[in-house]
């Protein structure tokens, strides 16, 4: 059974110091391919470097490149050209993480919207998929996306945690949906359980968003308290339960979806590469 983790923050200090061991654990757990998340120009460059350093074959590690709404204040006239150069590199498979975050508002909302629109325009120009972040901003996100959607090859709302109305609106725009360990959280994720059946299989992907969002249902719990790709199977288990699917069928479905979205090669059932 093969799994693909579409969101790993491997440049985070808590993960980067143990990157090789972390990848070995992931491969052993059946997570055969991963997408490393770029959240700023510097972090996108770092993710790209890790792909090249830790996956000489170019078959298992890929990344995104973009500017997160938290960092939107850093977006300026030179950012687009710098990002375009990153997006030309082979391991980079999507524009992002970009979007809107009206929950924390670490960057002013006009700056978030400007950075998002310019990254969407770049995705249209390069015909690349988009890796989206949205918190408490679904209505404004939809308004902006509608201007670009017909020209975009694909887009995924990563780490979806919203309500039914937002989910249906994203699906109406033919967006993909990424589900994390949020769905395993009995305090705040149970509203997602009845919605999971409504996501078409060809638009559903799984992610850890490691080191964040450790599945609360995971047993035994790691002493570190950090999430990592090896725990993606717990997200699979919970999603399969509430979709009424066998885990192996859901794994095959979400893996095929991720490979098509990010343009990843198929990985034969072979031993994971030694570090």
C-alpha positions in Angstrom: 0.0 0.0 0.0 1.5 3.3 -1.1 0.8 6.7 0.2 1.8 10.2 -0.8 2.1 13.1 1.7 1.4 16.3 -0.2 2.5 18.7 2.6 5.7 18.3 4.6 7.4 21.3 6.1 10.7 19.6 6.0 12.6 22.9 6.3 11.1 23.4 9.8 14.0 23.1 12.3 12.4 20.3 14.2 12.4 18.2 11.1 15.4 19.3 9.1 17.8 18.2 11.8 16.6 14.6 11.4 15.6 14.7 7.7 17.3 11.5 6.6 15.9 9.4 9.5 12.5 10.9 9.1 12.4 9.9 5.4 13.5 6.4 6.3 10.6 6.1 8.7 8.2 7.4 6.1 9.3 5.0 3.4 9.1 2.1 5.9 5.5 3.2 6.7 4.6 3.1 3.0 4.8 6.9 2.3 6.7 6.5 -0.9 6.6 10.1 -2.2 6.3 13.5 -0.5 5.8 17.2 -1.5 7.8 19.6 0.6 6.1 22.9 1.2 7.6 26.3 0.3 6.1 29.1 2.3 8.5 32.0 1.4 11.1 32.6 -1.2 13.8 31.5 1.2 11.9 28.5 2.4 11.1 27.5 -1.2 14.8 27.6 -2.1 15.5 25.5 1.0 12.8 22.9 0.1 14.2 22.7 -3.4 17.7 22.1 -2.0 16.4 19.3 0.3 14.7 17.6 -2.7 18.0 17.6 -4.5 20.1 16.6 -1.5 17.9 13.8 -0.2 16.5 12.3 -3.4 19.2 11.9 -6.0 16.9 9.9 -8.2 14.4 12.7 -8.5 11.5 10.2 -8.0 10.4 10.6 -4.4 10.7 14.2 -3.2 9.1 17.2 -4.8 8.2 20.6 -3.6 6.1 23.7 -4.0 7.4 27.3 -4.3 5.5 30.3 -3.2 4.7 33.0 -0.6 2.4 32.1 2.3 -0.2 34.8 3.3 1.6 35.2 6.6 4.6 36.4 4.6 2.7 38.4 2.1 4.1 41.7 3.4 7.5 40.6 2.0 6.0 40.4 -1.6 7.4 43.2 -3.8 8.2 44.0 -7.4 11.1 41.6 -7.5 9.2 38.6 -5.9 7.5 37.5 -9.1 10.7 37.1 -11.0 12.4 35.3 -8.2 9.5 32.9 -7.8 9.3 32.3 -11.5 13.0 31.2 -11.5 12.2 28.7 -8.7 9.2 27.4 -10.5 11.4 26.5 -13.5 13.3 23.9 -11.5 12.3 20.3 -12.1 11.4 19.2 -8.5 9.0 22.2 -8.1 5.5 21.0 -9.0 3.1 23.7 -7.8 2.8 27.4 -7.1 2.3 28.0 -3.4 1.8 27.8 -0.5 -0.2 30.9 -1.3 -3.7 32.2 -0.2 -5.5 34.1 2.5 -5.4 33.9 6.2 -7.9 36.2 7.9 -7.7 34.3 11.1 -4.3 35.5 12.2 -3.8 38.4 9.8 0.0 38.4 10.2 0.1 40.4 6.9 -2.4 43.1 6.1 -5.3 41.7 4.0 -4.6 43.9 1.0 -1.0 42.6 0.9 -2.3 39.0 1.2 -4.7 39.6 -1.7 -2.0 41.2 -3.9 0.5 38.4 -3.3 -2.2 35.8 -4.0 -3.4 37.3 -7.2 0.1 37.8 -8.6 1.0 34.1 -7.8 -2.3 33.0 -9.4 -1.3 35.0 -12.5 2.1 33.3 -12.5 0.5 29.9 -12.3 -1.7 30.8 -15.3 1.3 31.9 -17.3 3.3 28.8 -16.5 0.3 26.5 -16.5 1.2 25.0 -13.1 -1.2 23.8 -10.3 -1.7 25.9 -7.2 -1.2 24.9 -3.6 -3.7 27.1 -1.6 -3.9 28.1 2.1 -7.2 29.5 3.5 -8.3 30.3 7.0 -11.5 32.2 7.8 -11.4 33.7 4.3 -13.3 31.3 2.1 -15.7 33.9 0.6 -12.9 36.3 -0.4 -10.8 33.4 -1.7 -13.6 32.2 -3.9 -14.2 35.7 -5.3 -10.5 35.9 -6.3 -10.2 32.3 -7.6 -13.2 32.7 -9.9 -11.3 35.2 -12.0 -8.5 32.7 -12.6 -10.0 29.2 -12.3 -10.8 28.6 -16.0 -7.2 29.4 -16.9 -5.6 27.3 -14.1 -4.8 23.6 -14.7 -5.6 22.6 -11.1 -5.6 23.9 -7.5 -5.8 22.2 -4.1 -7.1 23.8 -0.9 -4.5 22.3 1.4 -5.4 21.4 5.0 -9.1 21.9 4.5 -10.8 22.5 7.9 -13.8 24.5 6.8 -17.6 24.0 6.9 -19.9 22.4 4.4 -20.7 25.6 2.5 -17.0 26.3 1.8 -16.4 22.7 0.8 -19.2 22.7 -1.7 -18.1 26.1 -3.1 -14.6 24.8 -3.6 -15.8 21.6 -5.2 -18.1 23.7 -7.5 -14.9 25.4 -8.8 -13.4 21.9 -9.4 -10.7 22.3 -6.8 -8.9 19.5 -5.1 -9.1 19.1 -1.3 -6.3 18.1 1.1 -7.2 16.5 4.4 -4.8 16.4 7.4 -4.8 15.1 11.0 -7.3 17.8 11.8 -9.9 15.1 11.0 -8.5 13.0 13.9 -9.1 15.8 16.5 -12.1 15.0 18.6 -12.2 18.6 19.9 -12.4 20.5 16.6 -12.4 18.2 13.6 -15.5 16.1 14.0 -17.5 18.5 11.7 -15.4 17.2 8.8 -16.5 13.5 9.3 -19.9 13.7 7.5 -18.3 15.9 4.7 -15.6 13.4 3.7 -18.1 11.3 1.7 -18.9 14.4 -0.4 -15.4 14.8 -1.7 -15.0 13.0 -5.1 -12.2 10.4 -4.9 -10.4 12.0 -7.9 -10.1 15.3 -6.0 -9.1 14.0 -2.5 -5.5 14.0 -1.3 -3.9 13.3 2.1 -1.3 15.2 4.0 0.4 15.5 7.4 1.4 19.2 7.3 4.3 17.9 9.5 5.5 18.9 12.0 2.1 20.3 12.8 -1.3 18.7 13.3 -0.2 15.4 14.9 -3.2 13.1 14.8 -4.7 13.1 18.3 -6.0 9.5 17.7 -2.5 8.2 17.1 -1.4 5.4 19.5 1.2 5.3 20.9 1.8 9.0 20.9 5.3 10.1 20.0 7.2 11.6 22.9 8.3 14.5 20.7 4.7 15.6 20.1 5.7 16.3 16.5 4.0 15.1 13.4 5.9 13.4 10.6 5.1 11.7 7.3 5.3 8.2 8.8 2.0 9.0 10.6 0.0 9.6 7.4 -1.5 6.2 7.8 -3.5 7.5 10.8 -5.1 10.2 8.6 -5.8 7.5 6.0 -7.4 5.3 8.6 -9.7 8.1 9.9 -10.7 9.3 6.4 -11.4 5.7 5.2 -13.6 5.1 8.3 -15.8 8.1 7.6 -16.0 7.6 3.9 -16.9 3.9 4.4 -13.9 2.8 2.3 -11.3 0.1 2.7 -8.0 1.7 3.6 -6.2 0.1 0.7 -8.7 1.4 -1.8 -8.5 4.9 -0.4 -4.7 4.7 -0.4 -4.7 3.8 -4.1 -7.2 6.5 -4.9 -5.5 9.3 -3.1 -2.1 8.3 -4.4 -3.3 8.2 -8.0 -4.9 11.7 -7.4 -1.7 13.2 -6.0 0.5 11.7 -8.8 -1.8 13.2 -11.4 -2.0 16.6 -9.7 1.7 17.0 -9.1 3.0 15.1 -12.2 4.8 12.5 -10.1 6.2 9.2 -11.6 4.8 5.9 -10.4 7.1 4.2 -7.8 7.4 0.4 -8.2 7.2 -1.8 -5.1 10.9 -1.7 -4.3 13.0 -1.1 -1.2 13.3 2.5 -0.1 16.6 4.2 -1.1 19.3 4.1 1.6 20.4 7.4 2.9 
